[in-house]
Amino acid sequence: METIDKTAITVELPEAFDERWSRLPGIQVEGQRITIEPAEYFFRFESHSWLVADWELVKARLLDVDETTESAVEQLALDFIKTHGRSTADAGLVLRTAYEVYAYLFRDEHLAGLGLPQIAAGHLRMLREAATLMALNKVELDGRISNVGPCWFFPAATSVVFDLDDEMGGLLDEVYHGGWFNEQRRIESIKAHAALGGRLVHGCQSVPDQSGGVVAPYGASMATFRDDLAAFKARWIEQVYAHRVNPAA
């Protein structure tokens, strides 16, 4: 455990989350109200500030802007963050912003184009919830991973909370990082994640190996990120799985 701040994080979200999130240490869900005790919830919690931009501004000024031959979508997002991004120590604001981002990215209209008939609207809700909580994770510009919670490890966390077996957990992870392989979804993801101050990066390959995803600032060292992730992931994944209600799931 590498946690410093013990101040509880409390937020009210527009959607009631599954109460089974309370199976994980340090998180309590009561309808739309979520309370997180950092000392119990995080494996590492060294940074208490995040970069965010107003979601309504992202919707109004970025989501419908098309890239050109002279300005790629990544540059559009970077310029937007430089202009509108602000630092906040309000973890509740981060979670509320993340909820809006993932309600947009994992909306039901995507179901028809996923090519995964096993995935239904309920699975997209699981993704929205897990990804919202994932937004508290953080990578610094030097590539060091400063905040790590259970939702870094998507299949492990969702297997605990939603009683998913390994196959379904892997499929859910495929949808989570599938924006890398579907260009329209990738473009949506780049623009939407400007509200969380960066871009979604993964340490895994196309087959989920629980190397996770995090919104990292543009310019962060991916070499350091890779090495730091490799050093901690195995032991922390094991700790997440230890909370399965049905170990055979």
C-alpha positions in Angstrom: 0.0 0.0 0.0 1.4 3.4 -1.0 -1.5 5.6 0.0 -1.1 9.0 1.7 -4.4 11.0 1.8 -7.1 9.4 3.9 -9.9 11.9 3.2 -13.0 10.2 1.9 -14.2 10.8 -1.6 -18.0 11.2 -2.0 -19.9 11.9 -5.2 -23.5 11.8 -6.4 -23.8 10.6 -10.0 -26.7 10.7 -12.4 -27.0 7.0 -12.5 -27.3 4.5 -9.7 -24.3 2.2 -9.7 -24.5 -1.5 -8.9 -24.2 -2.0 -5.2 -21.9 -4.9 -5.7 -19.0 -2.4 -6.1 -19.0 -2.5 -2.3 -17.4 -6.0 -2.6 -14.1 -4.2 -3.3 -12.4 -2.7 -0.2 -12.9 1.0 0.4 -15.9 1.7 -1.8 -19.5 1.9 -0.7 -22.4 2.4 -3.2 -25.8 3.6 -2.1 -27.8 4.2 -5.2 -26.3 7.3 -6.9 -24.1 8.0 -4.0 -20.5 6.6 -4.0 -18.1 6.9 -1.2 -14.4 5.9 -1.5 -11.9 5.6 1.3 -8.6 6.1 -0.4 -6.5 4.2 2.2 -8.5 1.1 1.6 -9.5 1.4 -2.1 -6.2 2.4 -3.8 -3.1 0.4 -4.2 -1.2 3.6 -4.8 -2.5 7.1 -4.3 0.3 9.7 -4.5 -1.4 12.4 -6.5 -4.5 14.3 -5.4 -5.0 16.5 -8.5 -6.3 15.8 -12.0 -6.7 17.7 -15.2 -10.2 18.2 -16.5 -12.2 20.2 -19.0 -15.9 21.0 -18.9 -17.9 18.2 -20.6 -20.5 20.6 -21.9 -17.7 22.6 -23.6 -16.3 19.4 -25.1 -19.7 18.6 -26.5 -20.2 22.1 -27.9 -16.7 22.8 -29.3 -14.9 19.5 -29.9 -17.1 16.4 -30.5 -18.4 17.6 -33.9 -15.1 19.1 -35.1 -13.5 17.1 -38.0 -9.8 16.7 -38.4 -8.2 18.0 -41.6 -5.0 17.2 -43.5 -3.3 19.9 -41.4 -4.8 19.2 -38.0 -5.2 15.6 -36.8 -7.8 14.7 -34.2 -5.0 14.3 -31.6 -3.9 17.8 -32.3 -7.4 19.1 -31.9 -7.7 17.4 -28.6 -4.3 18.6 -27.4 -5.1 22.2 -28.4 -8.5 22.0 -26.6 -6.9 20.7 -23.4 -4.2 23.5 -23.5 -7.0 26.1 -23.8 -9.7 24.7 -21.6 -8.0 22.2 -19.2 -7.8 23.0 -15.6 -6.3 21.3 -12.5 -8.6 20.2 -9.8 -8.3 18.5 -6.4 -12.0 17.6 -6.5 -12.1 13.9 -7.1 -15.9 14.1 -7.2 -15.7 16.4 -10.2 -13.4 13.9 -11.9 -15.9 11.2 -11.4 -18.8 13.3 -12.5 -16.9 14.3 -15.7 -15.9 10.7 -16.3 -19.5 9.5 -16.0 -20.5 11.9 -18.8 -17.5 10.8 -21.0 -18.3 7.1 -20.7 -22.1 7.5 -20.9 -21.2 9.0 -24.3 -18.5 6.4 -25.4 -20.5 3.4 -24.2 -23.9 4.3 -25.4 -26.4 1.7 -26.6 -26.2 2.7 -30.3 -22.8 1.0 -30.5 -24.2 -2.4 -29.8 -25.2 -3.1 -33.4 -21.7 -2.5 -34.7 -19.6 -4.3 -32.1 -19.7 -7.6 -33.8 -20.1 -9.2 -30.4 -23.7 -10.6 -30.0 -22.9 -11.7 -26.4 -22.6 -8.0 -25.4 -25.9 -6.4 -24.4 -27.0 -3.0 -23.0 -26.3 -4.3 -19.4 -22.7 -4.9 -20.3 -22.3 -1.4 -21.5 -23.6 -0.2 -18.2 -20.9 -2.3 -16.5 -18.3 -0.6 -18.7 -19.6 2.9 -17.9 -19.4 2.2 -14.2 -16.0 0.7 -14.2 -14.5 3.3 -16.6 -15.9 6.1 -14.4 -14.1 4.8 -11.4 -11.0 4.2 -13.5 -10.7 7.9 -14.1 -9.2 8.4 -10.6 -6.1 6.5 -11.8 -3.3 8.8 -12.9 0.0 8.8 -14.9 2.5 11.7 -14.5 4.3 13.3 -17.4 7.4 11.4 -16.5 5.4 8.2 -17.0 5.3 7.1 -13.4 1.9 5.7 -12.4 0.9 7.8 -9.4 -2.6 6.5 -8.7 -3.8 2.9 -9.0 -7.1 1.5 -8.0 -8.8 -1.9 -8.7 -10.4 -0.7 -11.9 -7.0 -0.5 -13.5 -7.5 -4.2 -14.0 -10.8 -4.3 -15.8 -11.5 -8.1 -16.1 -10.5 -8.7 -12.5 -12.6 -5.8 -11.1 -15.6 -6.7 -13.2 -15.4 -10.4 -12.3 -15.6 -9.4 -8.6 -18.4 -6.9 -9.0 -20.5 -8.5 -11.7 -19.7 -12.2 -11.2 -18.4 -12.5 -14.8 -16.4 -15.5 -15.8 -13.0 -15.1 -17.5 -14.5 -15.3 -21.0 -17.1 -12.6 -20.5 -14.6 -10.5 -18.6 -12.3 -10.7 -21.5 -15.0 -9.7 -24.0 -15.9 -6.7 -21.9 -12.3 -5.7 -21.9 -12.3 -6.0 -25.7 -15.1 -3.5 -25.9 -13.4 -1.2 -23.5 -10.2 -0.9 -25.5 -11.8 -1.7 -28.9 -11.5 2.0 -29.8 -8.0 1.2 -30.9 -9.3 -1.0 -33.7 -12.4 0.8 -34.8 -11.4 4.2 -36.2 -14.7 5.9 -35.6 -14.7 4.8 -32.0 -11.0 5.8 -31.7 -11.8 9.3 -32.9 -14.7 9.6 -30.5 -12.5 8.4 -27.7 -9.8 10.9 -28.4 -12.2 13.8 -28.4 -14.2 12.7 -25.4 -11.2 12.0 -23.2 -10.1 15.7 -23.6 -12.6 16.2 -20.8 -10.3 14.1 -18.6 -7.2 16.0 -19.7 -5.5 13.4 -21.9 -5.9 10.3 -24.0 -6.8 6.7 -23.1 -3.7 4.5 -23.2 -3.3 0.8 -22.7 -0.5 -1.5 -21.7 -2.1 -4.6 -23.1 -2.3 -6.2 -26.6 -5.5 -6.9 -28.4 -6.0 -10.0 -26.2 -6.7 -8.7 -22.7 -3.8 -9.4 -20.3 -4.9 -7.0 -17.6 -2.2 -4.4 -18.4 -5.0 -1.9 -18.0 -5.9 1.5 -19.3 -5.6 5.0 -17.9 -6.2 8.6 -19.2 -2.6 9.9 -19.6 -1.5 13.4 -20.4 -0.2 14.0 -23.9 3.6 13.8 -23.7 3.8 11.2 -20.9 6.7 8.8 -21.2 5.2 5.5 -22.3 8.5 3.7 -21.7 8.4 4.5 -18.0 4.7 3.8 -17.9 5.3 0.3 -19.3 8.1 -0.5 -16.9 6.2 0.8 -13.8 3.1 -1.2 -14.8 5.1 -4.4 -15.3 6.6 -4.1 -11.8 3.3 -4.0 -9.9 0.5 -5.6 -11.9 0.7 -9.3 -11.0 0.5 -8.9 -7.3 -2.3 -6.3 -7.4 -4.3 -8.3 -9.9 -4.1 -11.2 -7.4 -5.4 -9.0 -4.6 -8.4 -7.9 -6.7 -9.3 -11.5 -7.6 -9.2 -12.4 -3.9 -12.5 -10.6 -3.4 -14.5 -12.8 -5.8 -17.6 -14.0 -4.1 -17.6 -17.0 -6.4 -13.9 -18.0 -6.9 -14.9 -20.4 -9.7 -16.5 -17.6 -11.8 
